Amino acid sequence: MTRPFREFSEFEIAAMDDEQLLAYILRARAAAAQAASDHGVRHLVFRHMDTVRAMVRKRIPTHLVDEVTHDAMVSAIKSTFDGEHELQFHKWLAVITRRQIADFYRGKAGKLLELDREGAGKFDDQGNVRVERASLDDTTLELDELIEQVLATRSAIHREVIDLYVFGGFSAKEVSVETGESPDNVFQIAKRFRDELRAALEAADRPPSPDSDPETS
């Protein structure tokens, strides 16, 4: 005999670990107890929001941190409910957050702001968040390594421009005052960085060519 769903107290929910809380939310959803389900989801988001935001803040322009953080949380929770993950929730959330950041640079995240935040930017509202299976190690290493590789090819002044404009959220005029580069040049430096990083990510996604296999050469 199936026991009826019982809504847990605030204290009981707070005492649950992530996997217990997810199971509770799923039971609430199955029982059509929407208020209880929503309450559980809010607890889950509250537990991890600061960690996800900190991950995103290191790699995404400041003015888009909240948007990418929100998208990562939504994608992780939705894919968990859909049975698309095989890891503990906090590890799966890290995977999805890394993927969300990488998709931002690939241009696949929703509402990707293209380069100029001061009026000339265009938004792509057609992009869909892509949730993929990936190992934590591969996802963790890929983006950080590629960013470092692309930055390593830049001069010190260009790296400063990228740090301030792309990641720091400063305007082109503010970066111009700080670095001595013209606003137009700030824009071009950022564009070349993003284009090269996007190309590197796309190249990393492609399977190796049979001609490149060292055993066949």
Buried (B, 14 or more C-beta within 10 A) or exposed (E): EEEEBEBBEEEEBEEBEBEEBBEBBBBBBEBEBEEBBEBBBEBBBEBBBEBBBEBBBEBBBEEBBEBBBBBBBBBBBEBBBEEBBEBBBBBBBBBBBBBBBBBBBBBBBBEBBEBBBEEEEEEEEEBEBEBEEBEBEEBBEBBEEBBEEBBEEBEEEBBBBBEBBBBBBBBBEBBBEBBEBEBEBBBBBBBBBBBBBBBBBEEEEEEEEEEEEEEEE
